Amino acid sequence: MKAEAMNLVQWQARFGTEEACLEALKQKRWHEGFQCPKCGHDRGYWIAGRKLFQCGHCRHQTSVTAGTIFHSSNVPLVQWFLAIYLMASDKGGLSALRLSKQIGVSWITAHRMLRRMRRAMGDRDSLYRLEGLVELDDAFVGGRRSGGKSGRGAEGKTPILVAVENRGKKAGFIAIETTPSVSADRIREFARRRLRPKQPTRTDGLIALRVLGESQEHEGRVTKSQQVDEWLPWVHIAIGNLKAFLLGTFHGVSGKYLQEYLNEFVYRFNRRFWEPELPLRLLNACMDHLPVRLVAEKD
């Protein structure tokens, strides 16, 4: 669905006050009028002092931010909305330190806000499945160390699975996930979540990838290093771009938070042709996202 393109001046004109941000949340959540999440009654009363609706039937009170990433957050909505714009419009990735300076919050608060946005990104892309000719490969990221073994089996690195739609002269959509191991069971589960059944799928000669033949039209080929870019061109470009993204802004990412950064990379990649629309697209994803209440946020 096409979204409106907005620059920073337009964004601030629309969402520059707390009241405007609240109204946007109301319209998004109850665009056809209020409906009580407890009893389903369609009449409610706005309690301005507490910024919530009260059902006219069961008197259940519902916060406008419940059911969004803004749930249980003490950060004003106007700062949240600005953070979403900055996150969406920064192609290289927005660090917690830079966000904290730009919107005037602590580093830990900025870090938690970015984590919530990245989770909303991941949830939005988890709704879609790749189709057509799909290239699939594994890679290892993180654990940057001097000396020691590199590549498969290197200490401190996290294995990931990467799938990309091959659309001839350009890549289509992409899916990337961390995995505890590059095993048949993990690959089978990845394909179930991320690929439509019976799609033509290319891989290299890794034995574990043969399991894709159970659900896909799989063709695995052992290729020489100088020929691998002919067989799997787009997945290797995607892996290279991902590693540059992680090292460029964030100077490497630990395995604990890696999937969240992968979510951001995938979200941007899949919408790279709609950059002017990204702020409003991300805002919609954040307003639709379930509350994020994680023990990990206390780390």
Disulfide bonds with the S-S distance in Angstrom:
none
